[in-house]
């Protein structure tokens, strides 16, 4: 695990955000950012890089001028590395498996890797060329980051994704890519091979099931991450999601959670007036809140952002709120009496791997 200063380019991009989130979860702190203008100031950048434990070069482009857009940032970083008083211990490049494939993008990535390799040979830093496959994950940009983001956005908007070329894809969740760049091990991390048509079909099943307020079949790690990716494009539409109350002379019945192909864990808590629970986030765990009695405010905030979204819920108007992965969340009893809340998660709590990280909702 990184023990000293961590410096990173591309902090505001899709992969950069996932790196920062994972670093936060692991207690590594927020990487020191290198902005686009910061790359152009060689002397200042050299001072920033000097003595760093790890430099992550994530900045680049997927579209447009893909050659110069990937080559030029590496040239600027290399120039600063040559001027460091104390070279960083390790320089890690977020490369692509497409490097050197003859396309403009592949050429730019290959040249960038060669440029950084030469600079680190001169400076004495350890260079790591991480060749990443197709990345997907929460908050990816449609028609830019991956076909997964495109399909998720189309489905969330009520559209029907089209498969123009059904080929096999090597997919890697952005959190797993972040772990490779940070040099940490995540249980179960790895690539998944999936055809474009199969991917479309999986996401369509997820969307149809979730449109009914039900949890789709989550039989493996890949399913959970696809579901969370889809939810990031769906949220906060339809939140809170109202549940029908079935009443007769005996009383009321509410179908809180319908799970296909799995159980997970359900528990109930009580909270006195003014008490707040939560104040944490999850990297992957799916979690549902349902107030059964009393009144509450559920607040959520996307990590590394400032905007807080608040939902008012009450037991006499049953509605669930599903917590988005990588969003801080809490629930507060804002009523005069006791709050009774049902919680469901897709996995049984494991104290050794809790996937629960402290985080205040208010930034």
JOFEN-V895781 format. One record per pair of residues at least 6 apart in sequence whose C-alpha atoms are under 8 Angstrom apart, sorted by the first residue. I is the first residue (numbers start at 1). GAP is how many residues later the second one is. If there is no record, write none. Layout:
# JOFEN-V895781
i:I gap:GAP
i:I gap:GAP
This chain:
# JOFEN-V895781
i:1 gap:181
i:1 gap:182
i:1 gap:183
i:2 gap:26
i:2 gap:51
i:2 gap:52
i:2 gap:180
i:2 gap:181
i:3 gap:25
i:3 gap:50
i:4 gap:48
i:4 gap:49
i:4 gap:50
i:5 gap:26
i:5 gap:27
i:5 gap:46
i:5 gap:47
i:5 gap:48
i:5 gap:49
i:6 gap:24
i:6 gap:25
i:6 gap:26
i:6 gap:46
i:6 gap:47
i:6 gap:48
i:6 gap:49
i:6 gap:50
i:7 gap:24
i:7 gap:25
i:7 gap:26
i:7 gap:27
i:7 gap:41
i:7 gap:42
i:7 gap:45
i:7 gap:47
i:7 gap:48
i:7 gap:49
i:8 gap:23
i:8 gap:24
i:8 gap:25
i:8 gap:26
i:8 gap:47
i:8 gap:48
i:8 gap:49
i:8 gap:50
i:9 gap:7
i:9 gap:24
i:9 gap:25
i:9 gap:26
i:9 gap:47
i:9 gap:48
i:9 gap:49
i:9 gap:50
i:10 gap:6
i:10 gap:23
i:10 gap:24
i:10 gap:25
i:10 gap:47
i:10 gap:48
i:10 gap:49
i:10 gap:50
i:11 gap:6
i:11 gap:9
i:11 gap:22
i:11 gap:23
i:11 gap:24
i:11 gap:47
i:11 gap:48
i:13 gap:46
i:14 gap:125
i:14 gap:126
i:14 gap:127
i:14 gap:131
i:15 gap:43
i:15 gap:159
i:15 gap:162
i:15 gap:163
i:16 gap:42
i:18 gap:156
i:18 gap:157
i:18 gap:160
i:19 gap:155
i:19 gap:156
i:19 gap:159
i:19 gap:160
i:19 gap:162
i:19 gap:163
i:20 gap:10
i:20 gap:11
i:21 gap:282
i:21 gap:283
i:21 gap:305
i:22 gap:153
i:22 gap:156
i:22 gap:157
i:22 gap:261
i:23 gap:6
i:23 gap:7
i:23 gap:8
i:23 gap:159
i:24 gap:6
i:25 gap:332
i:34 gap:11
i:38 gap:6
i:38 gap:7
i:39 gap:6
i:39 gap:34
i:39 gap:37
i:39 gap:38
i:40 gap:36
i:42 gap:34
i:42 gap:35
i:42 gap:37
i:42 gap:38
i:43 gap:37
i:43 gap:40
i:45 gap:32
i:45 gap:35
i:46 gap:34
i:46 gap:35
i:46 gap:36
i:46 gap:37
i:46 gap:38
i:46 gap:39
i:47 gap:37
i:47 gap:38
i:49 gap:6
i:49 gap:31
i:49 gap:32
i:49 gap:35
i:49 gap:38
i:49 gap:39
i:50 gap:31
i:50 gap:34
i:50 gap:35
i:50 gap:36
i:50 gap:37
i:50 gap:38
i:51 gap:34
i:51 gap:35
i:51 gap:36
i:51 gap:37
i:51 gap:38
i:52 gap:35
i:52 gap:36
i:52 gap:37
i:53 gap:35
i:53 gap:36
i:53 gap:37
i:54 gap:34
i:54 gap:35
i:54 gap:36
i:54 gap:37
i:54 gap:38
i:55 gap:33
i:55 gap:35
i:55 gap:36
i:55 gap:37
i:56 gap:35
i:56 gap:36
i:56 gap:37
i:56 gap:38
i:56 gap:125
i:57 gap:17
i:57 gap:34
i:57 gap:35
i:57 gap:36
i:57 gap:37
i:58 gap:35
i:58 gap:36
i:59 gap:11
i:59 gap:14
i:60 gap:6
i:60 gap:9
i:60 gap:10
i:60 gap:13
i:61 gap:8
i:61 gap:9
i:62 gap:43
i:62 gap:82
i:62 gap:83
i:63 gap:42
i:63 gap:81
i:65 gap:39
i:66 gap:38
i:66 gap:39
i:66 gap:42
i:67 gap:37
i:67 gap:38
i:67 gap:39
i:67 gap:40
i:67 gap:41
i:67 gap:42
i:68 gap:40
i:69 gap:39
i:70 gap:35
i:70 gap:38
i:70 gap:39
i:70 gap:42
i:71 gap:37
i:71 gap:38
i:71 gap:40
i:71 gap:41
i:72 gap:40
i:74 gap:38
i:74 gap:39
i:74 gap:41
i:74 gap:42
i:75 gap:37
i:75 gap:40
i:75 gap:41
i:77 gap:39
i:78 gap:37
i:78 gap:38
i:78 gap:41
i:78 gap:42
i:79 gap:40
i:81 gap:6
i:81 gap:38
i:81 gap:39
i:81 gap:42
i:82 gap:37
i:82 gap:38
i:82 gap:40
i:82 gap:41
i:87 gap:36
i:87 gap:37
i:87 gap:38
i:88 gap:37
i:89 gap:36
i:89 gap:37
i:90 gap:35
i:90 gap:36
i:90 gap:37
i:90 gap:38
i:91 gap:29
i:91 gap:34
i:91 gap:35
i:91 gap:36
i:91 gap:37
i:92 gap:35
i:92 gap:36
i:92 gap:37
i:92 gap:38
i:92 gap:89
i:93 gap:20
i:93 gap:34
i:93 gap:35
i:93 gap:36
i:93 gap:37
i:93 gap:88
i:94 gap:35
i:94 gap:36
i:94 gap:37
i:94 gap:38
i:94 gap:87
i:95 gap:14
i:95 gap:18
i:95 gap:34
i:95 gap:35
i:95 gap:36
i:95 gap:37
i:96 gap:10
i:96 gap:13
i:96 gap:34
i:96 gap:35
i:96 gap:36
i:96 gap:37
i:97 gap:34
i:97 gap:35
i:97 gap:36
i:98 gap:7
i:98 gap:8
i:98 gap:11
i:98 gap:35
i:99 gap:6
i:99 gap:7
i:99 gap:8
i:99 gap:9
i:99 gap:10
i:99 gap:11
i:99 gap:32
i:100 gap:6
i:100 gap:7
i:100 gap:9
i:100 gap:10
i:101 gap:6
i:113 gap:16
i:116 gap:11
i:117 gap:10
i:120 gap:6
i:120 gap:7
i:130 gap:50
i:130 gap:51
i:132 gap:40
i:132 gap:45
i:133 gap:37
i:133 gap:38
i:133 gap:39
i:134 gap:12
i:134 gap:35
i:134 gap:36
i:134 gap:37
i:134 gap:38
i:135 gap:10
i:135 gap:11
i:135 gap:36
i:135 gap:37
i:135 gap:38
i:135 gap:39
i:135 gap:42
i:136 gap:9
i:136 gap:10
i:136 gap:12
i:136 gap:13
i:136 gap:35
i:136 gap:36
i:136 gap:37
i:136 gap:38
i:136 gap:93
i:137 gap:12
i:137 gap:36
i:137 gap:37
i:137 gap:38
i:137 gap:88
i:137 gap:89
i:137 gap:91
i:137 gap:92
i:138 gap:90
i:138 gap:91
i:138 gap:92
i:138 gap:93
i:138 gap:94
i:138 gap:95
i:138 gap:187
i:139 gap:10
i:139 gap:90
i:139 gap:93
i:139 gap:94
i:140 gap:6
i:140 gap:9
i:141 gap:8
i:141 gap:9
i:142 gap:6
i:142 gap:7
i:142 gap:8
i:142 gap:9
i:142 gap:11
i:143 gap:6
i:143 gap:7
i:144 gap:6
i:148 gap:51
i:149 gap:80
i:149 gap:81
i:151 gap:10
i:151 gap:49
i:151 gap:52
i:152 gap:51
i:152 gap:77
i:152 gap:78
i:152 gap:81
i:153 gap:77
i:153 gap:80
i:153 gap:81
i:154 gap:6
i:154 gap:7
i:155 gap:6
i:155 gap:49
i:155 gap:52
i:156 gap:51
i:156 gap:74
i:156 gap:77
i:156 gap:78
i:161 gap:39
i:163 gap:33
i:163 gap:34
i:163 gap:37
i:165 gap:31
i:166 gap:29
i:166 gap:30
i:166 gap:31
i:167 gap:28
i:167 gap:29
i:167 gap:30
i:168 gap:25
i:168 gap:26
i:168 gap:27
i:168 gap:28
i:169 gap:24
i:169 gap:25
i:169 gap:26
i:169 gap:27
i:170 gap:21
i:170 gap:22
i:170 gap:23
i:170 gap:24
i:171 gap:20
i:171 gap:21
i:171 gap:22
i:171 gap:23
i:172 gap:18
i:172 gap:19
i:172 gap:20
i:173 gap:18
i:173 gap:52
i:176 gap:10
i:176 gap:13
i:176 gap:14
i:179 gap:6
i:179 gap:7
i:188 gap:33
i:192 gap:30
i:203 gap:23
i:203 gap:24
i:203 gap:27
i:205 gap:11
i:206 gap:10
i:206 gap:21
i:207 gap:23
i:209 gap:6
i:209 gap:7
i:210 gap:6
i:213 gap:28
i:213 gap:45
i:214 gap:43
i:214 gap:44
i:214 gap:45
i:214 gap:46
i:215 gap:42
i:215 gap:43
i:215 gap:44
i:215 gap:45
i:216 gap:43
i:216 gap:44
i:216 gap:45
i:217 gap:6
i:217 gap:42
i:217 gap:43
i:217 gap:44
i:217 gap:45
i:218 gap:6
i:218 gap:42
i:218 gap:43
i:218 gap:44
i:218 gap:128
i:219 gap:42
i:219 gap:43
i:224 gap:60
i:224 gap:62
i:225 gap:59
i:228 gap:56
i:228 gap:58
i:228 gap:96
i:228 gap:97
i:231 gap:93
i:232 gap:92
i:232 gap:93
i:235 gap:89
i:239 gap:72
i:239 gap:81
i:239 gap:82
i:240 gap:71
i:240 gap:73
i:240 gap:79
i:240 gap:80
i:240 gap:81
i:241 gap:78
i:241 gap:79
i:241 gap:80
i:242 gap:75
i:242 gap:76
i:242 gap:77
i:242 gap:78
i:243 gap:11
i:243 gap:12
i:243 gap:13
i:243 gap:75
i:243 gap:76
i:243 gap:77
i:244 gap:10
i:244 gap:11
i:244 gap:74
i:245 gap:7
i:245 gap:8
i:245 gap:9
i:245 gap:73
i:246 gap:6
i:246 gap:7
i:246 gap:8
i:247 gap:6
i:254 gap:64
i:256 gap:34
i:256 gap:64
i:257 gap:87
i:262 gap:84
i:263 gap:83
i:263 gap:84
i:264 gap:80
i:264 gap:81
i:264 gap:82
i:264 gap:83
i:264 gap:84
i:265 gap:79
i:265 gap:80
i:265 gap:81
i:265 gap:82
i:265 gap:83
i:265 gap:84
i:266 gap:76
i:266 gap:77
i:266 gap:78
i:266 gap:79
i:267 gap:75
i:267 gap:76
i:267 gap:77
i:268 gap:72
i:268 gap:73
i:268 gap:74
i:268 gap:75
i:269 gap:71
i:269 gap:72
i:269 gap:73
i:269 gap:74
i:270 gap:68
i:270 gap:69
i:270 gap:70
i:270 gap:71
i:271 gap:62
i:271 gap:67
i:271 gap:68
i:271 gap:69
i:272 gap:61
i:272 gap:65
i:272 gap:66
i:272 gap:67
i:273 gap:60
i:273 gap:61
i:273 gap:62
i:273 gap:63
i:273 gap:64
i:273 gap:65
i:273 gap:66
i:274 gap:58
i:274 gap:59
i:274 gap:60
i:274 gap:61
i:275 gap:57
i:275 gap:58
i:276 gap:54
i:276 gap:55
i:276 gap:56
i:276 gap:57
i:277 gap:53
i:277 gap:54
i:277 gap:55
i:278 gap:51
i:278 gap:52
i:278 gap:53
i:279 gap:49
i:279 gap:50
i:279 gap:51
i:279 gap:79
i:279 gap:80
i:279 gap:81
i:279 gap:82
i:280 gap:48
i:280 gap:49
i:280 gap:50
i:280 gap:76
i:280 gap:77
i:280 gap:78
i:280 gap:79
i:280 gap:80
i:280 gap:81
i:281 gap:44
i:281 gap:45
i:281 gap:46
i:281 gap:47
i:281 gap:48
i:281 gap:75
i:281 gap:76
i:281 gap:77
i:281 gap:78
i:282 gap:43
i:282 gap:44
i:282 gap:45
i:282 gap:46
i:282 gap:73
i:282 gap:74
i:282 gap:75
i:283 gap:42
i:283 gap:43
i:283 gap:72
i:283 gap:73
i:284 gap:41
i:284 gap:42
i:284 gap:71
i:285 gap:40
i:285 gap:60
i:285 gap:61
i:285 gap:62
i:285 gap:70
i:286 gap:36
i:286 gap:37
i:286 gap:38
i:286 gap:39
i:286 gap:59
i:286 gap:60
i:287 gap:35
i:287 gap:36
i:287 gap:37
i:287 gap:56
i:287 gap:57
i:287 gap:58
i:287 gap:59
i:288 gap:32
i:288 gap:33
i:288 gap:34
i:288 gap:35
i:288 gap:55
i:288 gap:56
i:288 gap:57
i:289 gap:31
i:289 gap:32
i:289 gap:33
i:289 gap:34
i:289 gap:52
i:289 gap:53
i:289 gap:54
i:289 gap:55
i:290 gap:28
i:290 gap:29
i:290 gap:30
i:290 gap:31
i:290 gap:51
i:290 gap:52
i:290 gap:53
i:291 gap:22
i:291 gap:23
i:291 gap:24
i:291 gap:27
i:291 gap:28
i:291 gap:29
i:291 gap:48
i:291 gap:49
i:291 gap:50
i:291 gap:51
i:292 gap:22
i:292 gap:23
i:292 gap:24
i:292 gap:26
i:292 gap:47
i:292 gap:48
i:292 gap:49
i:292 gap:50
i:293 gap:21
i:293 gap:22
i:293 gap:23
i:293 gap:45
i:293 gap:46
i:293 gap:47
i:293 gap:48
i:294 gap:20
i:294 gap:21
i:294 gap:22
i:294 gap:39
i:294 gap:41
i:294 gap:42
i:294 gap:43
i:294 gap:44
i:294 gap:45
i:294 gap:46
i:295 gap:17
i:295 gap:18
i:295 gap:19
i:295 gap:20
i:295 gap:38
i:295 gap:39
i:295 gap:40
i:295 gap:44
i:296 gap:16
i:296 gap:17
i:296 gap:18
i:296 gap:35
i:296 gap:36
i:296 gap:37
i:296 gap:38
i:296 gap:39
i:296 gap:43
i:297 gap:13
i:297 gap:14
i:297 gap:15
i:297 gap:16
i:297 gap:34
i:297 gap:35
i:297 gap:36
i:297 gap:37
i:298 gap:12
i:298 gap:13
i:298 gap:14
i:298 gap:15
i:298 gap:31
i:298 gap:32
i:298 gap:33
i:298 gap:34
i:299 gap:9
i:299 gap:10
i:299 gap:11
i:299 gap:12
i:299 gap:30
i:299 gap:31
i:299 gap:32
i:299 gap:62
i:300 gap:8
i:300 gap:9
i:300 gap:10
i:300 gap:23
i:300 gap:27
i:300 gap:28
i:300 gap:29
i:300 gap:30
i:300 gap:61
i:301 gap:6
i:301 gap:7
i:301 gap:8
i:301 gap:26
i:301 gap:27
i:301 gap:28
i:301 gap:60
i:301 gap:61
i:302 gap:6
i:302 gap:24
i:302 gap:25
i:302 gap:26
i:303 gap:23
i:303 gap:24
i:303 gap:25
i:305 gap:58
i:306 gap:56
i:306 gap:57
i:308 gap:53
i:308 gap:54
i:313 gap:6
i:323 gap:6
i:328 gap:31
i:328 gap:32
i:328 gap:33
i:329 gap:31
i:329 gap:32
i:330 gap:31
i:333 gap:6
